[in-house]
Amino acid sequence: MSPSSSFTPVIPGSGLPAGTPPAATPKKIPHRGGPVNPTVDALRAKFGGAIQRVDVVWGETSVVVERSRVADIVRWLHDDPEQAYVYLSDVTAVEFRDVEQPLEVVWHLRSLAFRRFIRLKALLPKGTPLEVPSVYPIFKSADWMERECFDMFGIKFVGHPDLRRLLMWEGYKEGFPLRKDFPLRGRFSRAEQLRQALAANPEARYSKEELSIADAFEDLPQDMRARLRSGEKTGE
Amino acid sequence: MATIKRTVEVELSTTGLDAQGRPQRVPLAVAEDGSTVAVAAPPSLEPELEGEHMLINIGPQHPATHGVLRLVLELDGETVVRCIPHIGYLHCGFEKIGEYRQYNQIIPWTDREDYLNSIGNNVAFALNAERLFGIEITERCTVLRVIAMELSRIISHLVWLGTTCIDIGAFTPFLWLFQERENVYALLERWIGARLTTTATRIGGMAADLPNGWTEQLQTFITLFPKTLDEVDRVLTRNGIWVGRTIGLGAMTAEEALNYGLSGAMLRASGVAYDVRKDFPYLDYETYDFDVPVGTNGDVYDRFLVRFEELRQSVRILEQALRRLPDGPVNVDDHRVILPPKSKATSEMESMIHHFKQVMEGPRPPIGEAYVAVESPKGEKGYYMVSDGTSKPVRWRIRPPSFVNLSAIPRMVEGHLLSDVIAINASIDIVMGEIDR
């Protein structure tokens, strides 16, 4: 099969100057310190005070940024041809065992053209609303990652068009499982968890939006119609 | 323009080609001048039903969803208008459990997320933990882990191709491929003692060194395996039905694929040559000579071609790894993480205390964090761990590649036929254990 003539593959490392040696497995990485990702200087020049702290831990550059500016910073990193962070590896959050320490929302970004990796962090101190801007308008891949993060930590990503629970079901009442105040075995007793599981009607797991596709609302059992009318979401 | 509609029987034995020499979908309509044209839709028999949409629920208990994926589809006739995926039926809280386990105790959990690539996950997790501890593994261990990862890639791709064949309607390649998978499992069983849940690595080394005669057994496998690949190649790659059921489906452009965060064969089929082994190497992958296959159209057929070529490249890497496998110790000489030999632990007081503390308290990395990604068969598999200096991680995050790949399924299936949803879903190579964790 002959490839179409207009096709040009996207080659990682293409932004590097000619003669740059190919990437190599990192060896003897220091715990702290070491070479800083050159993007940091550009970030400092562009965003100044929004860049709060820069650490290099085990060879990876972490940048703590002001939480309200996250989406701007990610958009600039994505759009600027000198940076070209076109790949969002991960969005997640960290809560520490120390209750005083703020929650961290973590973005892992890759610049394929320059073979760079950067970690952005936003700190959410306890007692403040757990909200950060969504990067969904920039990266479609953030869709499920942000939904999962909301599901597990209760962090609201402002600007996400459809921030629903993802892994847990919509009617899940025990809270946010990956928070440190959530016990390993769940908040409710085993008996209560079993009771809730048995009471759930597995047939009734369509969202109102989905049911509107086929005008199926009137065909539902009485109890489910009542629950949906009262505002319960069962989209799982 | 008058069209001649070929019958399916004719099409089964021959592949239709377009002007560029690309196979076409079947059934084909051929114009009188020999060029292929699309078949016009027949007039509707029930015009009063036009515009009425139907809700179809696939899964979570459906053999073609590869586990417990559930797709709610809005159909206009047989065309998908909207797709709403639901996941979470297999959620077991791996990440939560990891916060209550010592580092070595987490390794068995990594077997069970992407269970087709369990030994690869073991290696990825060990690499991440070693980064946190600041450990450099030995030469022999590095090569052993490369062998482990490539065997695991072969297993995963064989299962993917076998099950996708079944989904699309071919049965024979499934049997041939699963026979080869059995051979790899026999190798793993001799080495590790387990087939599926391997728990093969330890922080700083491996659970076991290779048994006597193992490398010869692997050599036999890599001599015979390409013959099976050639046979499968012969029955699939230019097969009219296979091509017809896969080409042009779920196509993603390079920009879209990057924006949706696809990785692995999904991304490379769209023309982005991103392979973690080449671009952010680990385990000295940069010293192996292998190629990264890249597709041009990003459709299901290209994903098949890319994965199929990766099987051959894995064999190349295995050959090189076997040639360079050095002698020497497998485990690092680091008393922080490695247990003393059993004979010493049962005869010397100091070793016994060391063994006891190692098992009961567990090794403690310094405060820090690390994100280590490897090229798993599904794509970029990342582990992100944060340590606060205790023997258990504060956070153990799994970045599952098929989770992110699956999140693009609405974009890929909308506009296609219901039967194509199965082919597109199969091409993503999902493992629900990894997606739901």
Interface residues (C-beta under 8 A of the other chain):
Chain A: M1 S2 P3 S4 F7 T8 P9 V10 I11 P12 G13 P22 A23 A24 T25 K27 K28 I29 H31 V57 W58 E60 S62 V86 Y87 L88 S89 D90 T92 V94 E95 F96 R97 D98 V106 H108 R110 L112 R115 F117 R119 F139 K140 S141 A142 D143 W144 M145 M152 L166 L167 M168 W169 P177 L178 F182 L184 R205 Y206 S207 E209 E210 L211 I213 A214 A216 G235 E236
Chain B: Q20 G21 R22 P23 H53 M54 L55 N57 R70 V72 E74 R82 I84 H86 I87 G88 H91 G93 E95 K96 I97 Y100 R131 L132 G134 E136 A254 L258 N259 Y260 G261 L262 G271 V272 A273 Y274 K278 D279 F280 P281 Y282 L283 D284 Y285 E286 V294 T296 N297 P366 G368 E369 A370 Y371 A373 E380 G382 Y384 V386 D388 T390 V394 R395 R397 R399 F403 V404 L406 S407 A408 R411 D436 R437
